[in-house]
Amino acid sequence: MHDHDDHSPSPDGVDRRGFLRCMAWAGTGVIWGVSGGVPRAFALDAIPRDLAGAAPSLLFAQVSDSHIGFSKGANPDVTGTLQLAVDRLNALPTPPALVLHTGDITQLSKDAEFDTADQLLGGIKTGRICYVPGEHDVLGDNGQQYLRRYRAGAPNGWYAFDHSGVHFIGLVNVMDLKPGGLGNLGAEQLAWLARDLRSLKASTPVVVFAHIPLWTVYPEWGWGTDDAAQALALLKRFGSVTVLNGHIHQVMQKVEGNVQFHTAFSTAFPQPAPGTAPSPGPLTVEPGRLHQVLGVTSVTSVPGRHALAIVDQTLDGAHAMAGAMAAEHGAAPATRREGALPPGTIGIDNFQFAPKVATAKAGTAITWLNRDDVPHRVVSTDGSFAPSPVLDTGQSHTVVLKAAGEHPYFCSLHPTMTGKVIVR
C-alpha cells in the first residue's frame, strides 16, 4: 500500500417515495469487497456464499458514528455496542485489509472518549484504520485534537492513498459549517481533489469516504453537502466510484451512473427516517430491539465484477431489511421538553430554537438551555456576541445583549438550526 497524502492547498436529490424505497435499516458498519476494480457489499455471515468462489482482491470494512461518551436512553452503553461491532468484524472468515471510520468517533471530543474509542477500534484484526472526522469530533478546538491523533502532519485533514489497485480519498465536510447550510468541502479542498485525481486513469476504481453524505438526502435536517456537486463532477470520468458516508445513522443506497452512494448505520443509536419525526436525533427503541438497528458494513472487490459489493448486517446477526422492519414501528425520537421555560430563556429541543425569534430589552440577559439529547453550540452569525461552549443536555449559556437591533445566531454543529434575538 502506498500513501501519497498531499497537504497542499487545494443537486442531486431524491423524492420522499424514492428515499423510502431505497432506505434500509442496518447497523454499525459495512464489509466491502473490490472485484474487477468495483466495490460490492456483503453480509458478514454470507461472504463465502455471495462471493460464489470468486476471490476478492480487497476486503475492507466501514464503521461509523460510534459516539463514544453518549449515555442517554437511546443507548446507555455505546462502548458495549462498539465492542460487539469489533467482535463481528473479528469473526469474519477473511479479516478486512483496512477499516474506514466515517466520523463521529466521540460524542464531545473529550480525551477520555477518544482514548476509549482508540482502545476498542485498535482491537480490530486489520492492517490499517483510516478516519475522517464527524462534527462531534471537532468540538471546541476546531478539530485540533482529532488531527493530532489521526492526521498528524496533515493540517487540513483530507488525504488519499492507494490499496490493491483502488484509490481511496478521505474528505472533510464538517468544518466551517455555515448558518442554515449543509456540510461543506470548500474551495481549497476541491482544488486539492482536482489535483489528486488528475494523474489517475479513468479505469482506476475510486472510493471516497466522508462523514456527511455527498448527495442531498434531506436538506431540512442538514443531511447533504452544499458543494458536493463540484466534487462529483471531478469523479464522473471514472468507471467505478463508491461514496461512503455516515452521519444519518441508517443505510441508504443510490446509484447514479458509475457512482454508487452508500450511508452506514451507527454503532451507537439509530435516527428516524426523514419526515417520520419532528427532527433528527437519537431514536429510542425497546432495549431488546436495539441490536436490530445497529450493525457493520463490509466491502469486497472480486476480480471480473464491475461493482464493489456492499453488505450491511445488524449486531444481532440479521440482514439489513430485517432490522428495518423491526425498527420501523414503535420507535420514537428522544425528546426532553420538561416544563415551561423561565422568561428570557430560549429552549433547544428537537433540533430547534424555541422561540426562534425572541425579543428583549437592551441589557437583558438571554439564556439558551439545551433540552436535547445531543450537544449544541450557539454562535452569533455577525459576531455580536461570543460563541457558547458546547452545551450538552441540561447545560445553558447566558449573554447580555446591549446593542439594539437584530442578533442572528445558529448552531455551529447543526447549521440548519437558526434563530434571532431582537433587542429594542
RODO-2510 file (C-alpha; in nm, 4 decimals, decimal comma):
residues 424
     n   res          X          Y          Z
     1     m     0,0000     0,0000     0,0000
     2     h     0,1322     0,3405    -0,0969
     3     d     0,0182     0,6611     0,0694
     4     h     0,0501     0,9815    -0,1227
     5     d    -0,1072     1,2271     0,1189
     6     d    -0,0974     1,5759    -0,0283
     7     h    -0,1155     1,8510     0,2315
     8     s    -0,1025     2,1360    -0,0200
     9     p    -0,3984     2,3727    -0,0508
    10     s    -0,6140     2,2547    -0,2599
    11     p    -2,8442     1,8628    -0,6565
    12     d    -2,8959     1,5974    -0,6620
    13     g    -3,1895     1,4785    -0,4529
    14     v    -3,4463     1,2082    -0,4137
    15     d    -3,8184     1,2379    -0,3562
    16     r    -3,9681     1,1001    -0,0376
    17     r    -4,1101     0,7911    -0,2083
    18     g    -3,7762     0,7192    -0,3717
    19     f    -3,5986     0,7694    -0,0419
    20     l    -3,8185     0,5272     0,1456
    21     r    -3,7883     0,2723    -0,1342
    22     c    -3,4072     0,2683    -0,1242
    23     m    -3,3562     0,3205     0,2502
    24     a    -3,2960     0,0153     0,4686
    25     w    -3,2051    -0,0098     0,8348
    26     a    -2,8783    -0,1863     0,9018
    27     g    -2,6120    -0,1433     1,1636
    28     t    -2,2768    -0,0183     1,2660
    29     g    -2,0558    -0,0953     0,9733
    30     v    -2,0203    -0,2366     0,6241
    31     i    -1,7970    -0,5047     0,4705
    32     w    -1,6881    -0,4203     0,1180
    33     g    -1,5083    -0,6219    -0,1460
    34     v    -1,3450    -0,4955    -0,4631
    35     s    -1,3827    -0,7219    -0,7639
    36     g    -1,2514    -0,6293    -1,1038
    37     g    -1,1982    -0,2794    -0,9710
    38     v    -1,5548    -0,2322    -0,8466
    39     p    -1,6765    -0,2496    -0,4836
    40     r    -1,9596    -0,4750    -0,3691
    41     a    -2,1019    -0,5170    -0,0195
    42     f    -2,1668    -0,8469     0,1626
    43     a    -2,3446    -0,9618     0,4751
    44     l    -2,0975    -1,0691     0,7386
    45     d    -2,2316    -1,4209     0,7553
    46     a    -2,2790    -1,4584     0,3792
    47     i    -1,9446    -1,3587     0,2300
    48     p    -1,8426    -1,7103     0,1194
    49     r    -2,1834    -1,7716    -0,0424
    50     d    -2,2064    -1,4293    -0,2090
    51     l    -1,8563    -1,4464    -0,3479
    52     a    -1,9559    -1,7712    -0,5229
    53     g    -1,5984    -1,8916    -0,5399
    54     a    -1,4514    -1,5653    -0,6750
    55     a    -1,1581    -1,4470    -0,4691
    56     p    -1,1741    -1,0771    -0,3733
    57     s    -0,8742    -0,8588    -0,4477
    58     l    -0,9668    -0,6437    -0,1474
    59     l    -1,1971    -0,6765     0,1529
    60     f    -1,2492    -0,3726     0,3761
    61     a    -1,4975    -0,2564     0,6383
    62     q    -1,6781     0,0665     0,7211
    63     v    -1,7597     0,1641     1,0792
    64     s    -1,9403     0,4871     1,1582
    65     d    -2,0873     0,7102     1,4268
    66     s    -1,9583     0,5380     1,7396
    67     h    -2,0417     0,8417     1,9579
    68     i    -1,8288     0,7195     2,2477
    69     g    -1,9409     0,9202     2,5502
    70     f    -2,3112     0,9191     2,4631
    71     s    -2,5073     0,7749     2,7563
    72     k    -2,8711     0,8712     2,7048
    73     g    -3,1774     0,6482     2,6876
    74     a    -3,1380     0,5563     2,3196
    75     n    -2,8266     0,3565     2,4159
    76     p    -2,6668     0,3856     2,7609
    77     d    -2,3791     0,1533     2,6585
    78     v    -2,2283     0,2735     2,3301
    79     t    -1,8964     0,1231     2,4365
    80     g    -2,0602    -0,2180     2,4522
    81     t    -2,2223    -0,1935     2,1103
    82     l    -1,8971    -0,0745     1,9513
    83     q    -1,7253    -0,3762     2,1066
    84     l    -1,9929    -0,6016     1,9536
    85     a    -1,9206    -0,4473     1,6136
    86     v    -1,5488    -0,5137     1,6626
    87     d    -1,6258    -0,8727     1,7596
    88     r    -1,8340    -0,9256     1,4450
    89     l    -1,5542    -0,7930     1,2258
    90     n    -1,3019    -1,0171     1,4016
    91     a    -1,5263    -1,3171     1,3369
    92     l    -1,5089    -1,2695     0,9577
    93     p    -1,3602    -1,5673     0,7705
    94     t    -1,1265    -1,3189     0,5977
    95     p    -1,0013    -1,0224     0,8043
    96     p    -1,0611    -0,6841     0,6380
    97     a    -0,7456    -0,5353     0,4881
    98     l    -0,8445    -0,1970     0,6238
    99     v    -1,1254    -0,0262     0,8119
   100     l    -1,2729     0,3132     0,7260
   101     h    -1,4315     0,5060     1,0139
   102     t    -1,6608     0,7713     0,8697
   103     g    -1,6778     1,0054     1,1659
   104     d    -1,8379     1,0922     1,4983
   105     i    -1,5916     0,8714     1,6795
   106     t    -1,6803     1,0561     2,0007
   107     q    -1,9760     1,2462     2,1405
   108     l    -1,7994     1,5530     2,2853
   109     s    -1,4385     1,5355     2,1553
   110     k    -1,3056     1,4597     2,5039
   111     d    -0,9658     1,2978     2,5596
   112     a    -1,1166     1,0058     2,7513
   113     e    -1,3700     0,9419     2,4742
   114     f    -1,1008     0,9325     2,2058
   115     d    -0,8907     0,7055     2,4302
   116     t    -1,1759     0,4582     2,4737
   117     a    -1,2534     0,4555     2,1021
   118     d    -0,8866     0,4013     2,0160
   119     q    -0,8636     0,1098     2,2575
   120     l    -1,1737    -0,0627     2,1157
   121     l    -1,1066     0,0031     1,7481
   122     g    -0,7433    -0,0970     1,7969
   123     g    -0,8732    -0,4470     1,8700
   124     i    -0,9926    -0,4982     1,5119
   125     k    -0,7858    -0,7540     1,3203
   126     t    -0,6932    -0,5372     1,0251
   127     g    -0,3889    -0,3846     0,8614
   128     r    -0,4979    -0,0234     0,8957
   129     i    -0,7765     0,2002     1,0274
   130     c    -0,8433     0,5235     0,8363
   131     y    -1,0518     0,8091     0,9783
   132     v    -1,2411     1,1175     0,8693
   133     p    -1,3962     1,3499     1,1291
   134     g    -1,7597     1,3983     1,2156
   135     e    -1,8909     1,7209     1,3616
   136     h    -1,8782     1,5670     1,7099
   137     d    -1,5026     1,5070     1,6715
   138     v    -1,4106     1,8723     1,6157
   139     l    -1,5946     2,0435     1,9010
   140     g    -1,4351     2,3348     2,0803
   141     d    -1,0866     2,3172     1,9267
   142     n    -1,1710     2,3228     1,5550
   143     g    -1,0552     1,9637     1,5237
   144     q    -0,7001     2,0083     1,6534
   145     q    -0,7139     1,7034     1,8834
   146     y    -0,8606     1,4903     1,6062
   147     l    -0,5813     1,5974     1,3700
   148     r    -0,3094     1,5265     1,6277
   149     r    -0,4429     1,1767     1,6850
   150     y    -0,5299     1,0664     1,3322
   151     r    -0,3797     1,3045     1,0779
   152     a    -0,0524     1,4273     1,2308
   153     g     0,1275     1,6444     0,9786
   154     a    -0,1846     1,6971     0,7670
   155     p    -0,3149     2,0386     0,8735
   156     n    -0,6380     2,0149     0,6726
   157     g    -0,7280     1,6530     0,7428
   158     w    -0,8071     1,5351     0,3908
   159     y    -0,5870     1,2736     0,2243
   160     a    -0,5626     0,9983    -0,0361
   161     f    -0,3892     0,6604    -0,0661
   162     d    -0,3820     0,3511    -0,2866
   163     h    -0,4527    -0,0048    -0,1787
   164     s    -0,4757    -0,3145    -0,4009
   165     g    -0,5384    -0,1070    -0,7118
   166     v    -0,8117     0,1041    -0,5504
   167     h    -0,7675     0,4780    -0,4916
   168     f    -0,9110     0,5913    -0,1548
   169     i    -0,9926     0,9556    -0,0776
   170     g    -1,0823     1,0785     0,2717
   171     l    -1,2681     1,4123     0,2622
   172     v    -1,3624     1,6548     0,5413
   173     n    -1,7039     1,8231     0,5212
   174     v    -1,7774     1,9096     0,8857
   175     m    -1,5548     2,2164     0,9322
   176     d    -1,6633     2,5781     0,8911
   177     l    -2,0335     2,4959     0,8620
   178     k    -2,2404     2,7965     0,7533
   179     p    -2,5673     2,9215     0,9101
   180     g    -2,8619     2,7431     0,7541
   181     g    -2,6327     2,5366     0,5326
   182     l    -2,5339     2,1752     0,4845
   183     g    -2,1934     2,0130     0,5069
   184     n    -1,9176     2,1916     0,3208
   185     l    -1,5948     2,0919     0,1426
   186     g    -1,4647     2,4352     0,0472
   187     a    -1,2648     2,5683    -0,2462
   188     e    -0,9256     2,4652    -0,1072
   189     q    -1,0237     2,1012    -0,0638
   190     l    -1,1933     2,0887    -0,4036
   191     a    -0,8773     2,2230    -0,5680
   192     w    -0,6716     1,9583    -0,3869
   193     l    -0,9157     1,6880    -0,5030
   194     a    -0,8820     1,8002    -0,8643
   195     r    -0,5025     1,7745    -0,8412
   196     d    -0,5182     1,4356    -0,6687
   197     l    -0,7401     1,2863    -0,9420
   198     r    -0,5570     1,4402    -1,2363
   199     s    -0,2980     1,1660    -1,2833
   200     l    -0,5354     0,8703    -1,2363
   201     k    -0,6582     0,6582    -1,5247
   202     a    -1,0339     0,6534    -1,5780
   203     s    -1,0281     0,2776    -1,5164
   204     t    -0,8988     0,3239    -1,1603
   205     p    -1,1659     0,2303    -0,9031
   206     v    -1,2161     0,5177    -0,6582
   207     v    -1,3599     0,5019    -0,3055
   208     v    -1,4475     0,8353    -0,1439
   209     f    -1,5354     0,8489     0,2246
   210     a    -1,6570     1,1438     0,4325
   211     h    -1,8927     1,1971     0,7254
   212     i    -2,1899     1,3932     0,5897
   213     p    -2,3498     1,2425     0,2765
   214     l    -2,2188     1,3770    -0,0533
   215     w    -2,5661     1,3762    -0,2031
   216     t    -2,8697     1,5636    -0,0802
   217     v    -3,0556     1,3131     0,1331
   218     y    -3,2730     1,5534     0,3360
   219     p    -3,1699     1,9195     0,3421
   220     e    -3,4269     2,0102     0,6089
   221     w    -3,2128     1,8156     0,8559
   222     g    -2,8767     1,9152     0,7115
   223     w    -2,8278     1,5737     0,5509
   224     g    -2,6221     1,6728     0,2499
   225     t    -2,3163     1,8715     0,1390
   226     d    -2,3525     2,2166    -0,0193
   227     d    -2,0739     2,1856    -0,2752
   228     a    -2,0759     1,8084    -0,3294
   229     a    -2,1805     1,8533    -0,6931
   230     q    -1,8406     2,0071    -0,7676
   231     a    -1,6612     1,7076    -0,6178
   232     l    -1,8832     1,4594    -0,8001
   233     a    -1,8207     1,6376    -1,1298
   234     l    -1,4493     1,5649    -1,0861
   235     l    -1,5318     1,1947    -1,0423
   236     k    -1,7611     1,1490    -1,3425
   237     r    -1,4879     1,0256    -1,5760
   238     f    -1,4087     0,7206    -1,3611
   239     g    -1,5724     0,3890    -1,4382
   240     s    -1,6219     0,2896    -1,0742
   241     v    -1,6797     0,5376    -0,7910
   242     t    -1,8075     0,4350    -0,4468
   243     v    -1,9016     0,7106    -0,1997
   244     l    -1,9286     0,6070     0,1654
   245     n    -2,0782     0,8287     0,4363
   246     g    -2,2179     0,8146     0,7870
   247     h    -2,3991     1,0879     0,9837
   248     i    -2,7595     0,9820     0,9221
   249     h    -2,7327     0,6542     1,1222
   250     q    -2,9213     0,4477     0,8664
   251     v    -2,8423     0,2673     0,5447
   252     m    -2,9447     0,4303     0,2221
   253     q    -2,8127     0,3433    -0,1227
   254     k    -2,8306     0,5230    -0,4534
   255     v    -2,6662     0,4593    -0,7916
   256     e    -2,6178     0,7436    -1,0360
   257     g    -2,4242     0,6483    -1,3481
   258     n    -2,0982     0,4935    -1,2324
   259     v    -2,1280     0,6408    -0,8825
   260     q    -2,2589     0,4232    -0,6013
   261     f    -2,3634     0,6085    -0,2832
   262     h    -2,3922     0,4274     0,0497
   263     t    -2,4567     0,5541     0,4018
   264     a    -2,3871     0,3332     0,7049
   265     f    -2,5563     0,2793     1,0353
   266     s    -2,4212     0,3934     1,3670
   267     t    -2,2736     0,1678     1,6314
   268     a    -2,4397     0,3930     1,8920
   269     f    -2,8066     0,4604     1,8140
   270     p    -3,0472     0,4833     1,5188
   271     q    -3,2049     0,8025     1,3865
   272     p    -3,5525     0,8398     1,2346
   273     a    -3,6113     0,8253     0,8620
   274     p    -3,6618     1,1751     0,7193
   275     g    -4,0132     1,3064     0,7608
   276     t    -4,1134     1,0461     1,0200
   277     a    -4,0267     1,2617     1,3236
   278     p    -4,0084     1,6327     1,4091
   279     s    -3,6300     1,6263     1,3896
   280     p    -3,3239     1,4036     1,3635
   281     g    -3,1570     1,2742     1,6774
   282     p    -3,1331     0,9598     1,8903
   283     l    -3,4189     0,7207     1,8210
   284     t    -3,5337     0,5193     2,1206
   285     v    -3,6459     0,1598     2,0663
   286     e    -3,7152    -0,1181     2,3134
   287     p    -3,3853    -0,2440     2,4650
   288     g    -3,4376    -0,5884     2,3166
   289     r    -3,4566    -0,4423     1,9661
   290     l    -3,1581    -0,2078     1,9793
   291     h    -2,9167    -0,4572     1,8239
   292     q    -3,1575    -0,4962     1,5311
   293     v    -3,0888    -0,1364     1,4244
   294     l    -2,7104    -0,1360     1,4756
   295     g    -2,4547    -0,3326     1,2724
   296     v    -2,1456    -0,3453     1,0477
   297     t    -2,0745    -0,2904     0,6778
   298     s    -1,8320    -0,4842     0,4618
   299     v    -1,6994    -0,4220     0,1114
   300     t    -1,5456    -0,6783    -0,1228
   301     s    -1,3746    -0,6454    -0,4584
   302     v    -1,3855    -0,9588    -0,6740
   303     p    -1,1851    -0,9785    -0,9998
   304     g    -1,4092    -0,9761    -1,3067
   305     r    -1,7009    -0,7972    -1,1426
   306     h    -1,7817    -0,4351    -1,2109
   307     a    -1,9067    -0,3036    -0,8767
   308     l    -1,7821    -0,3256    -0,5218
   309     a    -2,0065    -0,5442    -0,3100
   310     i    -2,1525    -0,3758    -0,0027
   311     v    -2,3464    -0,5578     0,2660
   312     d    -2,4838    -0,4315     0,5970
   313     q    -2,5694    -0,6563     0,8879
   314     t    -2,7174    -0,5788     1,2270
   315     l    -2,5441    -0,6629     1,5530
   316     d    -2,7911    -0,9392     1,6249
   317     g    -2,6860    -1,1133     1,3020
   318     a    -2,9927    -1,0312     1,0939
   319     h    -2,9747    -0,8745     0,7498
   320     a    -3,0407    -0,5070     0,6979
   321     m    -3,4020    -0,5290     0,5841
   322     a    -3,4951    -0,7413     0,8847
   323     g    -3,3588    -0,4671     1,1038
   324     a    -3,5514    -0,2133     0,9009
   325     m    -3,8813    -0,3849     0,9625
   326     a    -3,8028    -0,4225     1,3322
   327     a    -3,7163    -0,0566     1,3738
   328     e    -3,9851     0,0927     1,1555
   329     h    -4,2659     0,0553     1,4050
   330     g    -4,2917     0,1617     1,7651
   331     a    -3,9807     0,3787     1,7725
   332     a    -3,9783     0,7339     1,8999
   333     p    -3,7179     1,0085     1,8816
   334     a    -3,5724     1,1141     2,2112
   335     t    -3,7083     1,4412     2,3448
   336     r    -3,6622     1,6238     2,6742
   337     r    -3,9146     1,9116     2,6904
   338     e    -3,9501     1,9210     3,0669
   339     g    -4,1868     2,2025     3,1614
   340     a    -4,2162     2,5687     3,0725
   341     l    -3,9125     2,7869     3,0237
   342     p    -3,8453     3,0868     3,2501
   343     p    -3,8535     3,4382     3,0997
   344     g    -3,5510     3,5283     2,8909
   345     t    -3,4744     3,1627     2,8126
   346     i    -3,4549     3,0103     2,4658
   347     g    -3,5029     2,6354     2,4669
   348     i    -3,3076     2,3981     2,2436
   349     d    -3,5148     2,0895     2,1713
   350     n    -3,5834     1,8630     1,8727
   351     f    -3,3042     2,0435     1,6827
   352     q    -3,4884     2,3757     1,7085
   353     f    -3,4558     2,7019     1,8983
   354     a    -3,7794     2,7964     2,0729
   355     p    -3,8778     3,0672     2,0322
   356     k    -3,6963     3,1011     1,7012
   357     v    -3,7318     3,4794     1,7214
   358     a    -3,7035     3,6272     2,0709
   359     t    -3,7388     3,9911     2,1752
   360     a    -3,5669     4,1576     2,4689
   361     k    -3,4871     4,4971     2,6119
   362     a    -3,1306     4,6233     2,5862
   363     g    -2,9219     4,4902     2,8750
   364     t    -3,1464     4,1901     2,9373
   365     a    -2,9812     3,8510     2,9946
   366     i    -3,0650     3,5880     2,7318
   367     t    -3,0117     3,2210     2,8227
   368     w    -3,0036     2,9203     2,5912
   369     l    -3,0942     2,5909     2,7635
   370     n    -3,0221     2,2610     2,5873
   371     r    -3,3005     2,0105     2,6455
   372     d    -3,1988     1,7845     2,3559
   373     d    -3,0205     1,4507     2,3914
   374     v    -2,7374     1,5783     2,1700
   375     p    -2,4943     1,8695     2,2166
   376     h    -2,5385     2,2078     2,0520
   377     r    -2,3293     2,5261     2,0281
   378     v    -2,4751     2,8753     1,9894
   379     v    -2,2731     3,1030     1,7596
   380     s    -2,3523     3,4610     1,6566
   381     t    -2,3818     3,4960     1,2808
   382     d    -2,2486     3,8531     1,2811
   383     g    -2,0112     3,8233     1,5775
   384     s    -2,2213     4,0401     1,8067
   385     f    -2,1640     3,8026     2,0999
   386     a    -1,9065     3,5362     2,1859
   387     p    -1,9827     3,1718     2,0967
   388     s    -2,1160     2,9476     2,3687
   389     p    -1,9242     2,6437     2,4861
   390     v    -2,0550     2,3093     2,3648
   391     l    -2,3805     2,2602     2,5544
   392     d    -2,4646     1,9039     2,6490
   393     t    -2,8063     1,8009     2,7801
   394     g    -2,9185     2,0278     3,0648
   395     q    -2,6431     2,2842     3,0180
   396     s    -2,7081     2,6516     2,9479
   397     h    -2,5313     2,9649     2,8287
   398     t    -2,6168     3,3265     2,9043
   399     v    -2,5259     3,6504     2,7269
   400     v    -2,6280     4,0128     2,7823
   401     l    -2,7132     4,1982     2,4627
   402     k    -2,6852     4,5748     2,4983
   403     a    -2,6943     4,6898     2,1361
   404     a    -3,0344     4,7473     1,9818
   405     g    -3,1078     4,5633     1,6588
   406     e    -3,1294     4,2089     1,5268
   407     h    -2,8805     3,9489     1,6502
   408     p    -2,8977     3,6334     1,4336
   409     y    -2,7333     3,3118     1,5515
   410     f    -2,7115     2,9424     1,4644
   411     c    -2,5892     2,6091     1,5984
   412     s    -2,2395     2,5511     1,4635
   413     l    -2,2847     2,1727     1,4943
   414     h    -2,6212     2,1667     1,3148
   415     p    -2,6251     2,4785     1,0966
   416     t    -2,9805     2,4325     0,9728
   417     m    -3,0765     2,5416     1,3266
   418     t    -3,1045     2,9204     1,3197
   419     g    -3,2581     3,1844     1,5434
   420     k    -3,2661     3,5545     1,6145
   421     v    -3,2822     3,7881     1,9152
   422     i    -3,4313     4,1307     1,8520
   423     v    -3,3128     4,3886     2,1048
   424     r    -3,5260     4,7005     2,1375
***
